[in-house]
Amino acid sequence: MNRIQLSLRRAQFSLQLDVQLPDQGITVILGSSGAGKTSLLRCVAGLDRADQARIEMGGVLWQDDQQGVFVPTWQRALGYVFQEASLLPHLTVKQNLTYGLKRIGSRTPMHSLAQAIELLGIGHLLERSPAGLSGGERQRVALARALASQPRILLLDEPMASLDAARRQEILPWLEKMRDELHLPMLYVTHAANEAARLGAHMLVLEHGRVQAQGTVSEVFANIDQALGAGEDMGALLQGTLVERHADWHLCRIAFDGGELWLRDSGLAVGQSVRMRLLARDVSVATVAPQHTSIQNLLSAVIEAVADDDHPSQVLVRLRVGPSAVLSRITQRAWAQLGLQVGQQVFLQVKTVALVA
């Protein structure tokens, strides 16, 4: 595990946390603007110095104020990707990549520049100038540049914030490829719950400089006791396996711990592992099994907990479908008129399921 303990005080802001994070995969740092996400990354990088801190990454101590240890940024084995690619406009892509290698010195490489170029599919861009690249291509070059520095950890500060929706869809598969092929911890800052759902394994939710929730992505998304960003659509994540494709209906059947769901066929192979997101607004509750309905996804569930929602007219309900957690957003009126209570056996109608990974 990587350990981050820090205290950072500013005139209008205070960041206080003590967390242990996994040493591989993507840890998503989620929160609204001003929550402290970027400040956390900058302290880990040494770009901002916390008032008091102990930062240990990959078994290497980068800062410990009690011992008088502070490793400057240029000596920390990290890669940093900002919201903007920040490529040098007078250099070609290849020159931008090799320019960044100067900081490595004699450190033994973990991944070569050639491997980074191949991993991110930018070989055909090497002789082009940054001005001739799309936003998604520029960010792929920035990712390759960060990997070429042979980091022990990769810090990504909202790398898709400056991209439009189409370019975000272009870059997401490359981020997934990095996650799946590199045994490298990554801290990924975002305020977009859909990015967290698709990319993350672990999640840290910050609000006003404090940790509001932490755990696996599935655990945090199913936590109705913590607000996961005002205005964000709440929803549970399910991990499943594609077990059947139906050619006539153009649908596929996904089995998960506790049940199965039919989704639109996206061409994935039988046996492939998938991640699904069920938005709470798309899950309704019934006390008896519905009959003669066009909603085909029906699950048996037990009410586990209920909490007030953002608006007083609504509640969030967490339900267990076998060992899996599902959320439903219903009105206070529906809760009362149906006589719902914790521990009750009910049926869920799932109107829409999003395949996120």
Secondary structure, 3 states (H helix, E strand, C coil): CEEEEEEEEECCEEEEEEEEECCCEEEEEECCCCCCHHHHHHHHHCCCCCCEEEEEECCEEEEECCCCEECCHHHCCEEEECCCCCCCCCCCHHHHHHHHHHHCCCCCCCCCHHHHHHHCCCHHHCCCCHHHCCHHHHHHHHHHHHHHCCCCEEEEECCCCCCCHHHHHHHHHHHHHHHHHCCCEEEEEECCHHHHHHHCCEEEEEECCEEEEEEEHHHHHCCCCCCCCCCCCCEEEEEEEEEEEECCCCEEEEEECCEEEEEECCCCCCCCEEEEEEEHHHEEEECCCCCCCCCCEEEEEEEEEEEECCCCCEEEEEEEECCEEEEEEEEHHHHHHCCCCCCCEEEEEECCCEECC
